[in-house]
Amino acid sequence: MKKIYFGLLILVSLVLTNCSKDKGPVDDEPATEEVSFANDVQPIFDRSCISCHPSSGNLDLTSGNSYSQLVNVAASGYSGKRVIPGDAENSILYKKIDGSEVYGSNMPLGSSLSAGEIETIEQWIEEGAKNN
């Protein structure tokens, strides 16, 4: 009988020491969802950019046209590409909105995007600037 109690005691202690509450992700990085061009980036353009970059002119940021106008496209007036997938720091679009004024006036002209909107565009570029 002592062997049964001893066995149960060991079993209970093993179960209790191996049970723990969910500790979340193993790494220290917060779980983030992938940025969607159609659902996250284009609405920023719709709110803040298409009044100056409509379907006519040098840069068309309207829905259905903006992606092909940005990704891997040489920027007129600058040496570089508007969006380099995976490289926000060297993408002219990002430098035009990040407040650095590296490429002339910040955009949108006369105002600025929110920090969250800038981060969304940066994350989209860093994730490979997918047309998703």
C-alpha positions in Angstrom: 0.0 0.0 0.0 2.9 2.3 0.8 4.2 1.7 -2.7 0.9 2.8 -4.2 0.8 6.0 -2.2 4.4 6.7 -3.0 3.7 6.2 -6.7 0.7 8.5 -6.6 2.7 11.1 -4.8 5.4 11.1 -7.5 2.8 11.1 -10.2 1.0 14.1 -8.7 4.2 16.0 -8.2 5.3 15.4 -11.8 2.0 16.6 -13.1 2.0 19.8 -10.9 5.6 20.7 -11.8 5.0 20.3 -15.6 1.8 22.3 -15.7 2.1 26.0 -16.2 0.0 28.7 -17.6 0.5 29.8 -21.2 3.6 31.9 -21.3 3.0 33.3 -24.7 5.5 33.2 -27.6 8.8 31.5 -26.9 10.8 34.5 -28.3 10.5 38.0 -27.0 9.0 39.4 -30.2 5.3 40.3 -30.1 3.2 38.4 -32.5 2.2 40.7 -35.4 0.0 40.1 -38.3 1.3 40.7 -41.8 0.4 44.1 -43.3 -2.1 43.9 -46.2 -1.5 46.3 -49.0 -5.3 46.4 -49.9 -6.6 46.5 -46.3 -3.9 48.5 -44.5 -1.8 50.6 -46.9 -4.2 51.6 -49.6 -6.6 53.2 -47.1 -3.8 55.4 -46.0 -3.3 56.6 -49.5 -7.0 57.0 -50.0 -7.2 59.3 -46.9 -4.0 61.2 -47.2 -2.5 61.0 -50.7 -4.9 60.8 -53.6 -6.0 64.4 -53.4 -2.5 65.3 -54.8 -1.8 62.0 -56.5 -4.9 61.1 -58.4 -5.2 59.1 -61.6 -3.5 61.8 -63.6 0.0 63.0 -63.2 3.4 61.6 -62.3 2.2 59.3 -59.5 -1.2 57.6 -59.3 -2.0 56.4 -55.8 -5.6 55.5 -56.5 -6.8 52.0 -55.7 -6.0 49.6 -58.5 -3.1 51.7 -59.7 -0.9 52.5 -56.7 0.9 49.2 -56.3 2.2 49.2 -59.9 3.2 52.8 -59.6 5.3 52.2 -56.4 7.0 48.8 -56.1 10.4 48.6 -58.0 9.6 51.7 -59.9 12.2 54.4 -60.4 11.2 57.7 -58.8 11.2 60.6 -61.2 13.5 63.4 -60.1 15.5 61.1 -57.7 18.0 58.3 -58.2 16.3 55.4 -56.5 13.2 53.4 -56.5 9.9 54.4 -54.9 9.6 51.2 -53.0 12.3 48.5 -52.6 10.7 45.4 -51.2 12.4 44.5 -47.8 14.2 47.8 -47.6 12.2 50.7 -46.2 15.3 52.8 -45.3 16.2 53.0 -49.0 12.7 53.3 -50.4 11.9 56.8 -51.5 8.2 56.5 -50.4 9.3 55.8 -46.9 11.8 58.6 -46.8 9.1 61.0 -48.1 6.8 60.2 -45.2 9.2 59.5 -42.3 9.9 63.2 -41.5 13.6 63.1 -42.6 13.2 65.4 -45.6 16.0 63.4 -47.3 14.0 63.6 -50.6 12.6 67.1 -50.5 9.4 68.0 -48.7 7.7 65.5 -46.5 4.5 64.0 -47.7 1.7 64.5 -47.5 2.5 68.1 -48.3 1.5 70.5 -45.5 0.7 67.7 -43.0 2.0 64.3 -41.9 0.9 60.8 -41.4 0.4 59.5 -37.9 3.2 57.4 -36.4 1.0 54.3 -36.8 0.4 55.0 -40.5 4.2 55.5 -41.0 4.9 52.2 -39.1 2.3 50.4 -41.2 3.9 51.5 -44.5 7.4 50.7 -43.1 6.3 47.2 -42.0 4.6 46.5 -45.4 7.8 47.4 -47.2 10.0 45.4 -44.8 7.7 42.4 -45.2 8.5 42.5 -49.0 5.9 45.0 -50.2 3.5 42.3 -51.3 0.4 43.0 -53.3 -1.8 41.4 -50.8 
